[in-house]
Amino acid sequence: METEKTQFIKPRIRQVLSEKLPPELIQKLPKHWVQIGDVLILPLRPELEPYRHRIAEVYAQVIGAKTVLKKGRISGEFRETNYEVLHGGDTVTVHTENGIKYKLDVARVMFSPANVKERVRMARVAKPGELVVDMFAGIGHLSLPMAVHGKARVIAIEKSPYTFQFLVENIELNKVQDRMTAYNIDNRDFLGENIADRVLMGYVVKTAEFIPKALSIAKDGSVIHYHNTVPERLMPREPFETFQRVAREHGYEVEKLNEIVIKRYAPGVWHVVVDVRVFR
Ligand SMILES: C[S@@+](CC[C@H](N)C(=O)[O-])C[C@H]1O[C@@H](n2cnc3c(N)ncnc32)[C@H](O)[C@@H]1O
């Protein structure tokens, strides 16, 4: 998301801020940031806190962003962000990636730059006409690429009413209303059984609780993309071992097709996705 222009941007930012900040803080200015649409997310060291609004204003001007947020946490069932607004005010933006338009409120809805490879991969694995059920759709992070580029049919389930509004808008923005349908429900209340050629489980920490539901949605021989967070000491056995155990308890056999480490989630903990073929 950071562009090559940053090599010119950083010196310019330092130059402008050297007139406004004590000299010892200039080296501590953020060297990396995330840009989502025209909203910037800045990680800030505690020493810079007293100057945060001034710093944010300069980053916005030099980079050309309308709003700057301070990087914070992503938490809770809806994986909401709590990013403080440092400059500007409008936190809703449209971010374009791999030809997909994602509209979202960056201050409240997560969009992880580190998941970009997975979003691109999903565009490639999806096949025309197959039915994908996205159990944790968010704003369509993973399933919009499947509908747009893969020409798959998608049922996208999102529980948060706020995030759901963006999911619906994104389906229209990307003109895939003919093959993508969204439900604002808890995926455990979804009634479809034995219907999906592919199931997306793009969730972390508690994903294992949802394995039985994913299995009931999946057709015989279909593929489940199972995400979870895994302590390093349990890798590479996990997360496949848990998936296999739960599947066997429910009378399914499974075959591991692929495994990808997506990103570091916390110290000693990784976000991993396993592609699993399931047999009823
Ligand atoms: C972390 S986001 C992931 C988005 C996307 N799948 C990805 O991997 O980039 C997970 C989404 O699942 C939603 N969610 C959590 N529990 C859910 C449930 N039981 N049913 C449906 N959606 C749920 C959250 O509100 C959130 O928007």
The ligand as an SDF file (V2000), in Angstrom:
LIG
                    3D

 27 29  0  0  0  0  0  0  0  0999 V2000
  -11.9620  -10.3820   10.5490 C   0  0  0  0  0  0  0  0  0  0  0  0
  -13.3330  -10.0300    9.5230 S   0  0  0  0  0  0  0  0  0  0  0  0
  -12.6870  -10.8680    8.1850 C   0  0  0  0  0  0  0  0  0  0  0  0
  -13.0510  -10.4160    6.8740 C   0  0  0  0  0  0  0  0  0  0  0  0
  -12.5090  -11.2980    5.7830 C   0  0  0  0  0  0  0  0  0  0  0  0
  -13.1380  -12.6030    5.8360 N   0  0  0  0  0  0  0  0  0  0  0  0
  -11.0000  -11.4250    5.7840 C   0  0  0  0  0  0  0  0  0  0  0  0
  -10.4810  -12.4990    6.1060 O   0  0  0  0  0  0  0  0  0  0  0  0
  -10.2890  -10.4380    5.4420 O   0  0  0  0  0  0  0  0  0  0  0  0
  -14.5160  -11.1860   10.1320 C   0  0  0  0  0  0  0  0  0  0  0  0
  -15.9390  -10.7490    9.9810 C   0  0  0  0  0  0  0  0  0  0  0  0
  -16.7770  -11.8140   10.4800 O   0  0  0  0  0  0  0  0  0  0  0  0
  -17.8980  -11.2470   11.1240 C   0  0  0  0  0  0  0  0  0  0  0  0
  -18.4590  -12.2640   12.0290 N   0  0  0  0  0  0  0  0  0  0  0  0
  -18.0010  -12.6280   13.2510 C   0  0  0  0  0  0  0  0  0  0  0  0
  -18.7490  -13.6150   13.7620 N   0  0  0  0  0  0  0  0  0  0  0  0
  -19.7040  -13.8990   12.8340 C   0  0  0  0  0  0  0  0  0  0  0  0
  -20.7710  -14.8460   12.7930 C   0  0  0  0  0  0  0  0  0  0  0  0
  -20.9850  -15.6760   13.7880 N   0  0  0  0  0  0  0  0  0  0  0  0
  -21.5570  -14.8600   11.7020 N   0  0  0  0  0  0  0  0  0  0  0  0
  -21.3230  -14.0080   10.6650 C   0  0  0  0  0  0  0  0  0  0  0  0
  -20.3350  -13.0770   10.6570 N   0  0  0  0  0  0  0  0  0  0  0  0
  -19.5290  -13.0380   11.7310 C   0  0  0  0  0  0  0  0  0  0  0  0
  -17.3410  -10.0190   11.8090 C   0  0  0  0  0  0  0  0  0  0  0  0
  -18.3340   -9.0770   12.0800 O   0  0  0  0  0  0  0  0  0  0  0  0
  -16.3020   -9.5330   10.7970 C   0  0  0  0  0  0  0  0  0  0  0  0
  -16.8270   -8.5620    9.9310 O   0  0  0  0  0  0  0  0  0  0  0  0
  1  2  1  0
  2  3  1  0
  2 10  1  0
  3  4  1  0
  4  5  1  0
  5  6  1  0
  5  7  1  0
  7  8  2  0
  7  9  1  0
 10 11  1  0
 11 12  1  0
 11 26  1  0
 12 13  1  0
 13 14  1  0
 13 24  1  0
 14 15  1  0
 14 23  1  0
 15 16  2  0
 16 17  1  0
 17 18  1  0
 17 23  2  0
 18 19  1  0
 18 20  2  0
 20 21  1  0
 21 22  2  0
 22 23  1  0
 24 25  1  0
 24 26  1  0
 26 27  1  0
M  CHG  2   2   1   9  -1
M  END
$$$$
